[in-house]
Amino acid sequence: MARIKVRKGMPSVTLDKAAFADRLRRRFYDPAFDSLQVEIDRIIDAAWDAYDHSRKAPRTRRAGSGYADPGYELSVEWTATRDAVARAERRQKSAASRSRILLISGSPRSDQTCPGEISKTYRLVKIAEEVFRTERGFEIELLDLSNLTSEYGRQIHPCKGCVSTAMPLCHWPCSCYPNHALGQVNDWMADIYPMWAAAHGIMIVTPVHWYQAPTTLKSMIDRLVCADGGNPDPSSTGGKDPRKAKDLEMKGWTYPRHLAGRVFSVVVHGDAAGAETLRRSLSDWLSDIGMIGAGHKAEIDRYIGYYEPYASSHLALDRDTALQEEARNAARALVQAVKLLRRGELEQPDARVKDPRPK
């Protein structure tokens, strides 16, 4: 079989040292750093050396047995994330473990920074959380994505689209970050992957932003692409070698579904338009990666204060006791689905059907 060509042709984005130093120096704009210019210059020199020599992963160790290339130097940070995911997966599969719900608040709004007010999403999340707290044998992990906008150094770096070059180039968990040469560090996904792996049920509560998911939620969704078909062995592609990845995929790829079999519920709210579209998109995405919907009452889209002033939207939520109860029902449905799942009484009807068009 002929090897597929790796296409090139985009302009260089390499910086010279002056441009690099200018960008890095902007991090020290505060006058509090004025007395530290000598130290900052030394930091810039060290950072430039890492950039100039492309030291993406400055700390590595040999992959060892169980990998396609035992001598490949794996990032110790990626290895730590992989180990955390593996522990979470073992816990999730253990019959002795408590049932675990990952409850996700998708709104970027926070009263800890601008806009200075709690989000309606977070209020609905806390309403759902009350349901889970009353269930014996359940534990809840709350993932509040508004921390991306309100917490220092908290970020989710963008997906680089490795899948579109070749599926095996997308590693599980993602190995694109951290990239120390480019200063792309503090990637929250290293903590989020184990959260998903440990969960039996996932509940997403989110607003709609311009007919789509908020950037906070969408960033996480994009970076979860590696959960559906991702390669657990970076050594098999020599890290990020696109030619090796293409060759591997063309020989036949199994597309492992790392989060399949978990159950989900979705609550989407809006103010004027787009809630139904986003609810369908989220449900389709979760189903597409092999997860199982918890039923009709677990997937809802509603409007709060339809075309009313934004300033009074919390009052509208106060009045909408039906929506509050629907959020509880979405949580209750998820609880029942998790119970059935763990008793072996819930199975995706098409689980044994062979897909003639694997992604």
N, C-alpha and C positions, 0 to 999 in steps of 0.2 A: 504494500500500500504506500503510495507516494506521500511524503510528508507535506503537511499544510504549511504554507508560508506565513510567517509572522509579519504583519503589515506595519510599516513605519511611515513617518512623514509629518509629524507635528513639530512646531518650532521649539527650540530649546528654551527651557525656563531656568537655566543655570544662572546664578547670580555671581558677580565678581565680589571680592572681599569688601569693597566700599559699600555696595548696595546691601550686602548681607549685614555688615556692621550697623548701617543706618536703621535697618528694620529691627534688629535685636536691641539697639540702643533705645528704641521707643518704649520698650518695656520698663525703662528706668526714667521716665519723663518726670515723675514726681520730684520736686526739689529736695525731698528727703534723701535722694541718692546723690546730690551734688558733691558731697564730700567723699564719695566713694569712686570717683572716676578712674583712679589707677586700678582698683580692683575690678571695675567693670571692663576696662580694657583687657585685663587678663582673662576674664570670663569670655569676652568676645573672641579672643585669640583661640582659646580652647574649643569653643563652639564652632568656630570657623574650621578648625582642623577636623572635627567630626563631620562637618558638612562637606568639606573638600574631599575627604576620603570615604564618603558615603557609609559611615558607620551606623547603619540602621539599628543593629543589635550589638552593642559593644560588649555585652556579657553573654557568653554562650557556653554550651557543654555538648559533648558528643551524644548523638541520639541513642546509640546502643542497640541492644537486641530488640526485636519487634518492629523495627523500622526498615523501610526499603533500603536505605543507605545508613547503616549503623555508624559510619564515620562522619555523617553530616553534623555540622555545628548548629544545634538548635538554640534559639533565644531562651535564656533562663526565665524571662518574663512570660513568654508564650507557654513554656513548660508548666509554670506555676498555674496559669489559667487553665490549661488542659487538665492538670491534676485536680483543680477545684471542680471542673465540669464532671470529671470521672467520679469524684466522690459524691457529687449531687445526683448523678445518674444512678449510682448504686443505692443511695438512700431512697430515691424515688421508686426503685424497683423492689425494695425490701418490703416484705409483707409485715414486718414488725414496725415500720415507720409510721408516724402520724400522717394523716391526709394533709396535704399542703396546698394552699391557695396562694397564687401570686396575684395580688390586686394592684392594678396599674392605673395611676392618675395621669392622663395624657395632656393636661393643660399646662401651658407655660406660665400661667398667671400665679403670682405669689404676693402675699402681704408682707414679705420680708424684703422686697425691693419694689421698683415700679412694676405694676400700677398701684401697689400699696393696699390691695384688697384681696381677700381670699377668693378663690375661684369657685364657681358653682359646681364644677367638676369635683373638686376636693370635698365639697359638702356631700355630694352624692356618693363619693367613695366611702366617706365615713358612715353614711347610712347603710351601705352594703356591708361594711366591715362589722357593724353591730350584729348582722345575721350570722356571719361566720364565727364571731366570738361566742355565740350561744351554742355552737355545735361541739359536742364532746368528741375528742379524738382528732380535731382539726387544728392546724396552726396557719397563721396568715403572715405573709411577707408583703409589706406595702412598698411599692416602687413609685415614688412621686417624681415625675419627670420635670416638674417645675424647678427642681434643684439645679437643672441645667442653666436656668436664668438667674438664680438667686444665690448659688453657693460658689465660693471662690475655687477656681481650678477644676470645676466639674464640667466635663464635656464628653460628647460623643462625636468622634471624628467621622467624616462622611465616607460612605461606601465607595470604593474605587472601581466597582464593576468588573472585578476579576472573572466572575462567572461568564461574562460575555466573550472573554478570550478563550476560556476552556473551564469546564466545571471543576476539574481537579486543581486548578490554580486557586480556587476559593477554599481556604482551609477552615476546618472546624476544630476549635474556635478560630476566629479570624486572626491571621498573622500579619496583616498589613500594618498594625499598630501594636505597641509604640514604634515610632520611627525616630530615633534620637538624632539622626543626621539632619532631619527636617524640623526638629523641635516639636514633633507630633506625639505628645505624651499625655499622661493623666486621662487615658481613655476609659470611660466608665463601663464600657461593654465588657471589660475583663471581670467586673463584678456581676454584670447583668446576665451573661451567659449561664453561670451556675444557678441563678435565680429561676430561669426558665427550665433548666434541666431538672431541678429539684421538685418542680411543681407537678401536682396531679391535675389541677384546674387553674385556668388563667381567666381573670376577669379584667377587661379593659373598659374604663369609663373615660370618655373624651368629648371635648367640644368639636365642632366642625369649623375650620378656618377656610373661607373661600372655596367651599365645596370639597375640601381635602382635609387630610389629617394635619394637625399642628406640626410645625417643624420638629418639636421635641419628640413627638411620637413617631413621626416619619423617619427620623434619624435612626431610632432604634429598630424600626421595622426593616429598613434597608440593610442594616448590619446583621440582621438575623437571616439573611439569605443563605449564609453558610450552614444553617441548620437543616436546609433542604437540599441534600446532595453534596454537602461540603466534604472535603478531603481531610481525614484525621491524621494524615502523615505528610507534613511539609517536606520531608526528605525525599519523597517520591518525585517531587517536581523540582528538586534542587533549590528549595525555597520558592522564589518567584520567577522561575525560568519559563516563559510562555511556550517555548518550543517543546520542552519536556511535557508540559501540561497538555498541549494539543495532542502529542503523540499518545499520551496515556488515555485521553478521552476517546480517541479514534480506535484504540484497541478494545474499547468496551468499558463503560463506566456504570457502576451499580447504583449510583445516586442514593446513598444512604440517607434515610429520613430521621434525623436525630431527635426530633420532638414529636414524632407521630404518636397517636394514641392518647394524648392528653385531651382534656375536655375544655371548652371555653364558653364564655358569655361576653356580650358586648352591649354597652349602653352608650349611645351617641345623642348629644343634645345640641341644638342650634337656636338661632334667634329669628331667622328669616328663610333660609334655604340651604340645601345640601346635606341635611342630616341623613336622609334615607340613602343617598348615594354613598356617603362615607360608611354607614352601617353595612351596606352590601359589600363594599370594598374590603372592609376589615373581616367580615365573615368569610368572604371568598378567599382572602389571603390565608386565614387560619385553617380553613378547610383544605386549601391547596397544599399546605405543608403537612397534611395528614392528621390534623386535630379534629375533634368531634364536637359539633355544636350541642349545647345542653337543652335545646328545644326552642320552640317559638317564643316563649316568654323570657328566654334568656338572651334574645337578640332584639333590642328595641331602639327606636329612634324617635325623639320627641322634640318639640319646640318649647322654650321657656320664654314667656312674655313675647309672643309672636308679634313682630313689628312694633313692639313697645319700646320706650326709651331704655337705653343700656343702663342708665343711672339707677333705674328701679328694678333691674332684673333679679336682684336677690329677693326683693319683695314678691316678685312673680313666682320664684321658686318656693318661698314660704307658703304661698297660697296653693301651689300645685301639689296637694297631698297625694293625688293619684300618681303623679310621676315618682314621688318619693316611695310609694308602695310598689310601683313597677320596678324600681331599682332593687328593692328588697326581694321581689319575686325573681328577678334575674339572678340574684345571689342564691336564693333558695333552690332554684332550678339547677344551678351549678353544683351546689352541695349534693343534691340527689344524684346528679350524673356522676360525681366523684365516688359516691358510695356504691353505685351500680358498677362503675368501672373497677373498683378495687375488689368487689365480690366476684368479678369475672362475668357479670351479667350484662355488660354494655360492650358492644363491639360495633365497629364501623361496618355497615352492611356490605360495602364494596371492598373490604380489606383484602379479600383473597382473589379479587378480580385482577388479572394481569393487564397492565396498561400497555397498549400497543405503541404509545407515543411518550415514553419517559422523557422528562424535561432535558 
